[in-house]
Amino acid sequence: MVSKAEQAARRRAKVEEFQRQQAATERRRLLLILGGAVVTVAIVVVIFVSTISGNDAAGTKGGAATSDQIVPAAVSGSSTTQKKTDRATDDSGIDGVLAWDTTGWPGDGQDHAGALEHSHVAGPVSYDILPPVGGPHDAVWMNAGVYTKPVPTERAVHNLEHGAVWITYDPDLPKATVAKLTAFVTKQSMIDEAEQGVTGQANRYVDLSPWAEDDLPSKIVISAWGHQLRVDSATDPRLQRFVDTFRHSQKYTPEYGAAVDGIPIQTGGRPATDGSRKPNPAGSAQ
């Protein structure tokens, strides 16, 4: 069995490797910018104007906001079908929460039949549960926040593994109800991510997005790794209890302490609102 210290070391190594790749990408980008002073000035002006207009339009508290939403990039490659996942008994004490088998985590290196898988895959996944509560996912997560368009499930599932909760809703949900869900996200506390090596960075560890199809099991679904609650009202008090119980939880989060942002925006996306405290880097993940 892998010890907790070894698990933490592996998480740090993964983050450090990503940061090295990100730093190399940033250096190449800066060299290109320095190649032309005129281009540099133009970029600065555009960024300045975009920042002002984005902040004015969104008007959020604490999170970086912009009117120029970028949906996380879709994944590509060979398809994977999630293995059947068995139901489990929920121990959260929240009425209506459904639970699935998470045997084998923290990772013990064994394949447990009926338990949620943690593997990284390169392409789209056909999930056993919709919306997913875990399973195979892309190696690159998404930048957490509020999106007004559907996001790739394979990236959102990676966020669940890192401790985010994901609220999905019927695409035909009334705008007033969507506004209430957005307000619900906005009131959640920022969680510091200093241990990821980015001073002053923080995120709410909540994703909100419409579901791509009309096949959700309820109008609104909130999911965490291995757990899910299905409701029909944006003001259901159990939503807050779910967030308080499962978000960034040492008990329920497989990779507790991992980031839910820091991905270059052309891959990881840029939320419409309520994303990270600091903007995420430009470009694409390598």
NORMO-V672919 format. One record per residue. SS is DSSP state (alpha for helix, beta for strand, coil for the rest). OMEGA is omega in radians with two decimals (* if undefined). Layout:
# NORMO-V672919
SS,OMEGA  SS,OMEGA
This chain:
# NORMO-V672919
coil,3.14  coil,-3.12  coil,3.11  alpha,3.12  alpha,3.11  alpha,3.10  alpha,3.13  alpha,3.13  alpha,3.12  alpha,3.11  alpha,3.13  alpha,3.14  alpha,3.13  alpha,-3.14  alpha,-3.13  alpha,3.11  alpha,3.11  alpha,-3.14  alpha,3.08  alpha,3.12  alpha,3.14  alpha,3.13  alpha,3.12  alpha,3.10  alpha,-3.13  alpha,3.11  alpha,3.12  alpha,3.13  alpha,-3.13  alpha,3.11  alpha,3.10  alpha,-3.14  alpha,-3.12  alpha,3.14  coil,-3.14  coil,-3.10  alpha,-3.12  alpha,3.12  alpha,3.13  alpha,3.14  alpha,-3.13  alpha,3.14  alpha,3.14  alpha,-3.14  alpha,-3.13  alpha,-3.13  alpha,-3.13  alpha,-3.12  alpha,-3.12  alpha,-3.12  alpha,-3.13  alpha,-3.10  alpha,3.14  alpha,-3.13  alpha,3.13  alpha,-3.08  alpha,-3.03  alpha,3.09  coil,-3.12  coil,-3.12  coil,2.97  coil,-3.08  coil,3.07  coil,-3.07  coil,3.14  coil,3.06  coil,-3.10  coil,-3.13  coil,3.00  beta,3.13  coil,3.11  coil,-3.08  coil,3.05  coil,3.12  coil,3.12  coil,-3.12  coil,-3.12  coil,-3.12  coil,3.10  beta,3.05  beta,-3.14  coil,3.08  coil,-3.13  coil,-3.13  coil,-3.09  coil,3.03  beta,3.12  beta,3.11  coil,3.13  coil,-3.14  coil,-3.08  coil,-3.09  coil,3.13  coil,-3.10  coil,3.06  coil,3.14  coil,3.07  beta,-3.11  beta,3.11  beta,-3.04  coil,3.08  coil,3.12  coil,3.07  coil,3.07  coil,0.11  coil,-2.97  coil,3.10  coil,3.07  coil,-3.09  coil,3.07  coil,-3.10  coil,-3.13  coil,3.10  coil,-3.13  coil,3.11  coil,3.10  coil,3.14  coil,-2.99  coil,3.01  beta,3.12  coil,-2.99  coil,-3.04  coil,-3.13  coil,-3.11  beta,2.98  beta,-3.01  coil,3.13  coil,-3.11  coil,3.12  coil,-0.18  coil,-3.03  coil,3.01  coil,-3.11  coil,3.14  coil,3.11  coil,-3.10  beta,3.14  coil,-3.12  coil,-3.13  coil,-3.13  coil,3.11  coil,3.10  coil,-3.00  coil,3.10  coil,-3.14  beta,3.08  coil,-3.14  coil,3.09  coil,3.13  coil,3.14  coil,3.13  coil,-3.11  alpha,-3.07  alpha,3.09  alpha,3.12  alpha,3.12  alpha,3.08  alpha,3.07  alpha,3.09  alpha,3.14  alpha,-3.13  coil,3.05  coil,3.09  coil,2.90  beta,-3.03  beta,3.09  beta,3.07  beta,-3.11  beta,3.14  coil,-3.10  coil,3.11  coil,3.14  coil,-3.13  coil,-3.12  alpha,-3.14  alpha,3.12  alpha,3.09  alpha,3.12  alpha,3.11  alpha,3.10  alpha,3.10  alpha,3.10  alpha,3.10  alpha,3.11  alpha,-3.08  alpha,-3.08  coil,3.12  coil,-3.10  coil,3.00  coil,3.11  beta,-3.09  beta,-3.14  coil,-3.08  alpha,-3.12  alpha,3.09  alpha,3.07  coil,3.12  coil,-3.08  coil,3.08  coil,-3.13  coil,3.12  beta,-3.13  beta,3.12  coil,-3.11  coil,3.07  beta,3.00  beta,3.05  beta,3.14  beta,3.02  beta,3.04  coil,-3.03  coil,-3.09  coil,3.12  coil,-3.05  coil,3.08  coil,3.12  coil,3.05  coil,-3.09  coil,-3.13  beta,3.13  beta,3.05  beta,-3.03  beta,2.96  beta,-3.13  coil,3.07  coil,-3.08  beta,-3.11  beta,3.07  beta,-3.10  beta,-3.09  beta,3.12  coil,-3.10  coil,3.11  coil,3.14  coil,3.11  coil,-3.08  coil,3.14  alpha,3.09  alpha,3.14  alpha,3.10  alpha,3.12  alpha,3.12  alpha,-3.11  alpha,-3.08  alpha,-2.95  alpha,-3.09  coil,3.05  coil,-3.03  coil,3.08  coil,-3.12  coil,-2.98  coil,-3.08  coil,-3.13  coil,-3.13  coil,-3.10  coil,3.13  coil,3.13  coil,-3.09  coil,3.01  coil,3.07  coil,-3.14  coil,-3.13  coil,3.06  coil,-2.88  alpha,3.13  alpha,3.04  alpha,-3.05  alpha,3.10  coil,3.04  beta,-3.07  coil,3.05  coil,3.13  beta,3.06  coil,3.05  coil,-3.10  coil,3.09  coil,3.10  coil,3.13  coil,3.07  coil,-3.04  coil,3.08  coil,3.04  coil,-3.10  coil,3.06  coil,-3.12  coil,*
